[in-house]
Amino acid sequence: MMAGAQYAPAHQSPRLLWSFLGTGAVLLAWNGVLLVSALHQRRRFTLEIVLRKQHYIQACAHASIFLYWGWYWRTVYQSAPLILAQILFAYAFDLLLTWSRRDTATLGFGPFPIVFSTNLFLWFRQDWFYLQFVMIALAFAGKELIRWNRDGRSTHVFNPSAFTLTVFSVALIVTGTSDITWGQDIAITQFYPPHMYLFLFLVALPGQFLFGVTTMTMSAVLTTYLFGLCYYALTGTYYFFDSYIPIAVFLGMHLLFTDPSTAPRTDLGRMIFGVLYGISTIALYGLLDRAGLPPFYDKLLQVPLLNLSVKSIDRVVRSEALRRFDPATIGRSLSVSRSSASRRSAADAARSRAVVAMAARYACTSVPTSPSLWRNGPTCAVAARLITIARSATVVT
């Protein structure tokens, strides 16, 4: 953080300079207090390297978006040092917070998707940039401190990025200070790159495939798109100003609310989760627009409330009334049906071979125990051949 004071724009903006210096001082002071406490209590801190696939795959998707988007809106490239500073701060804050609570911390790519996804939707202008560090700190504090037990496992309640984005969005709306952020500019300029919808779909595809969140995104997109089609058919205008789904909302549907740790565990539950996100986005856009507030908050405000509902959604889906409609249950039933059908087919084939053998034996007046001893004659020769085929087929089966 202290090195960030060498960032050229920091010398032109005293408040940005103090954002770096103040944040660095806080981290140094925390580190000193923790070191003294550890020496006094004879604690030994350890660090485990844990590289989780969902972290670095999401980080690659986010980085690709920044690179492509920044080519058409150069403010993104100009802000790259500030994003890097947030990543370094995130690592330091996460380690200090973890070691303050226990002796073992993990080191991996975890901070990347949290910082990247936060900056894809909201970042503060340079004079207020210290709030960006506070926003990142709140994301990690929420992940570490606000937890519950799900299916016998302790996990964080809220999507870290969505949680801090929602808290700050509410604060900005209440105080009427949205203009100290780039929020509106972000939502507009993400339209600039050509074929942006296709690009977002493609970069999000690996995560969608690997982490089982496709049903969430698909149901959210379909819900919003179908509403947009109906609204356009009735009024002749778009609901979302100039598109069926704004690009920033489309981004949120693919890379914001799709955290598998804070989503329902059942397939039907994830579909319901996606539908609720789509409906709430539509409702929030209308409410914000009517109230004369910036509508770019429409994809941010609802996610923590949806996170709180995941237990209830899974509980309802696992009830007797809805269990039969869960795609996973249907898939298992079809698999069992195919297995049963295969076993029945094998049994039917065995019975058919037995019937053929019996019919062949009774085709002659006397039935020796071995086909080779049957008396000569065309009928008995055919019968002997049928028995031999039936027995060999039974052995193979």
N, C-alpha and C positions, 0 to 999 in steps of 0.2 A: 504493500500500500504506500509506503514511503517512496518507493521508486516511481509510483504513479505521479508523484509531484513533478517529475521530469517530463511528463506528457506536455507537449507544446501548448495546446489550448488551456492547460491549467495555469500557465503563466499569464494568459490573457483574461482569465476569469478567476478572481480571488476566491469566490465561493466554491468553485470546482477544486481549487487547490486545497482549501480547507476541508473539503469533503474527503480527499485522500489522506491528508495529514491527520485529521480527527479520527477517521476509521482505523488508520494504522496505529495511532496511539491507544485506542481502545483495545485492539488485539494484543498489543505489546503488554499493556497493563494486565489484561486477563491472563496472558501467558505467564507473567511474573507471579501473579497470585497463585496460579495453579502449580507452578514449580515450587514455590515456598511450601504450599500445602502438601504436595507430594513428598518433599524432603522431610517434613515434620512427621507425616504419617507413614513414612517408609513405603510409599506406594511405588509400584513399578508399572509404567505404561508400556503397552504392547500395541503393535500395528499389524493387522492382517490384510494381505492383498486379496481382494475379492473382485473379480472381473465378471460382472453379470451381463449376459447377452442383451437384455432389454435396455440396459443403460447405453452401451456403445452403439447399438443399432439405432436407437432414438437420437443419440447425439449426431450420428452421421446424417440422419434425415434432416434434423434441424440445421446443421451446418450447410447442407446442400441448398436449403431454402434461403439462408442468408446470402450465400454466394450468388444464387440466381437472382434473387430480389435486389441485392445490392448493385448488380450490374445496371439496373434500370432506375435505381434510386440511390445515388452515391452517398447519401447520409448514412446508410448502413455500413459501408466500408469505412467512412470517417469515424464511426462509433466503435469500430473493432477493438481499439485499445481499451475502451470503457467496458466492453463485454469481457475482454480478457481479465481486466481488473476485478470484475464481479466473480469470475471463475476462481481466481486466486483467493479472493475473500471468502468464497463459499467453502473451499477446501479448509482454510484456516478456521473459520467459524465452526464448521462441522466437527473437526478434530477436537477443538477446545471444548465444545459443548459435550461431546461424547466422553472425553476424558474427565470432565467435571462430574459426570454421573457414574462412570465405571472405568475399569482399567484397560479395556481392550476396545480399540476403534478399528474400523475397516477403511481401507483405501481402495478406491476403484474409479469408475467413470460416473458415479452417482451424481455429482454436482453439475455435470454438463447438461443433461436434459432439463434439470430444474432451472438453471440459469437461462439456457437457450429458449425454453418454452415461455418463460416469463418475458423475455425481451422480444419475442415474436408478437406480443400483444400490447405491451406497455413499457415505456421507459421514460424517465424524467429528463427534462432539459438540464443543461449543464449547471445553471445556477441552483438547481434543486437536486443535484445528483446524489447528495448524501442520503436522500430518501430511497434511492435505488438500492443502496447497501442495506438499509433497514428492511426493505421489501424482501431481499434475498435472505436476510437473517430470520425474518418471520417465517419464511417457507421451511427452513431447516428446523426452527424451533417447533413449529406445528407438527412436523413429521416425527420429531423425537419425543415430544411431550404429550401430544394428544393422541392417545392410542386406546384400542379396545381389543377384546378377544373375539375372534371370528373362527368358528370351526376348530376350537382348541388351540389357536395360534394367535399370539400377540402381533398386531399390525397397526399401522397408522390409519387414522380415521379418514383424513382428508387427502386429496390429491395435493401435494405440496405447492406446485405452481398455481393451481386454481385457487387454493386457500388464500395465499397472500395476494393474488390478483383481485379476489373478491373483497377482501378487507380494505385494500387501498382504493378500489373502485368505489366502494360505499363512502369512504372518507372523502374522496374527491368530489363525489356527487353532493354530499351533505354540505361541504364547504364551498362548492361552486368554483373549484380551482382546477378543472380539467385542462385548462390551457397551460399549466406548468409541465404537462407531459406531451409526448409525441403520439398519444393514443389515436387521435383522429387522423393524423397524417399516416400512421401505420396502416390503419384500416383502408385508407384511400389508395396509398401507393402500392399495396399488395396486388392491386389490379393492373399495375403497369406492365409487368412481364407478360409476353404473349404465351398463350396456352398454359396459363398458371394453374387452372383446374386440373388439367392432365398431369402437369408436373407434380402437384401436391399428391395426387392419387398414386403416382408411380413411386415417389420417395417414401410414402407411408405404407406401401404394399408389403414390404418385408415384415414390418412390425405387425401389420394386420394379420398376416399369415402365421407368424410364429407365436404370437401371444394370445390368440383366440379372441380378439376384440372386433373382428369383422362384423359380427351381428350388431354390435353397438353402433358402429359408424353407418352401416347400411340402413338400419332402421331410422337413425336420425336424419340421414340425407333424404331418404324416401319420404318421411313424414313432412319435412320442410318443403321439398320439391313439389309434392302433390298438393300441398296447401297453396303454394305459389301458383301452380297451374290453375287451380280452381279460382283463386282470387283474380288472376289475369283474365280468365274466361268470363267472370262476372262483371269486372270493372273496366277491363281493357288497359289496365296499368299494372306495373309490378308492385308487389307489396313492399319489397326491400329496395325501393328507389329505382334501381336499374337492372335487377337480376332476380332470378328465382331464389338463389342462395348467394349472398355476398361472399366474396373470396375469404374474408377473415372468419366468417362463420364456418365456411367449408374447411378452413384450416383447423378451427377448433374442434370440428367433428372428427378430424383425422388424428390430431396430435395434441389435444388438450385434455378432453374429458375421458380419454381412452386408457387411463392408467389401470392395468388389470388388478392391481392390489387394492384399489378403492372402488371397484366395480362389482356387480353381482357375480356369483360363482356359477350360476346356472345359465344355460343358453337362452332360455325363454326370458329369464330375468334380465339378461343383457339386452335383449331385444326391447323389452319394456323400458329399460334404462335409456336406450337410444331414442325411443319415441318420446319419452318425457323430456329429454334434452331438446329435441326438435320443437315440441309444443311450447316449452318454456322460452326458447329463443324467440319464437314468433310472438308470444305474449309480451315478453320484455321489450322487444323492439317497439311494439305498439304503445306500451305504457310510457317508455322513455320519450318517444316521438311526441306523444300527446302532451307530456309534461314539459316539452321544450328542452330536454336534456340530451346530451350527446348519445346517440344510439349505439356507439361502438361497444358499450358495456353489455350488449344483449347476450353475448356468448360467454360472459364471465361470471355474472352474479349468481347463477343458479347451481353451479357445480357443487359447492360444499353441501347445499341442501340435498342434492341428489346423492352425494356420498353418504349422508346420514340415513338415507332411505334404503341402502342396499340390503341390510339385514331383513327388513320388512318385505322387500321385494322377493328375496330368496325364500323367505318363510311362506309367503303366499304361493309362489310357484311350486314349492314342494308339497303343498296341500293336495289332498285327494282330488279336489275339483279341477286343478290345473296341471297336475303332474303328467297326465296323459298327453298334454299339448306341448310339453317341453321337447324341442327338437332332439336333444340328447337321448331322452327316453324313447322317442319314436325310432331313432337310429338303432338303439340297442334292440328294440323289439323286432325291427326288420332283420337285424343280424341274426337274432335267435330264430326267427322264422326261416331264414335261408338255411341255417344249420339244421333245423328240424326237417326242412324239406329235403335236404341232402341225405340225411339219415333215412328218411322215409323212402326216398328213391332207391337207396342201396338195399333196403329191406325188400322193397317191391321187386327189385331185380333178382334178388336171391330167391324169393318165392317163385318168380316166373321161371327161373332156371330149374327149380325143383319140380314144378309142374311139367316142364318140357321133358325132364328125365323120367318122370312117372308115366307120362303118355307114351314115351318111346318104349319103356319096358313092356307096357301092356299091349303094344302093337304086335307082339308075337305070342304064340300059344304057350311057350315056356320061356321063363326069364332067368337065365343063369346069373350068377353073381358078378361075372366079369364080361364085358362086351366082347372080348376076344373069343369067348366060348359059344357065342350065339350061333345058331344054325344059319346056313347060307340062305340067301333070299334078298331081294331088293329092299323090302320093307324093313327086315331085321338089320340090314347093313346101314340103312339110314338111321334106324333107332340107335344102333351102336355108336354111330357118329355123333348123334345128338347127346347121348349120355356122356361121351368123352368130352365134348365141348362144354357141357353144363358143369361137369366136375372140375375141369381146368379153370373155367371162369370163376367158380366158387373159391378155388384155392387162391387165385389172384386177388379177389375181393377181400 
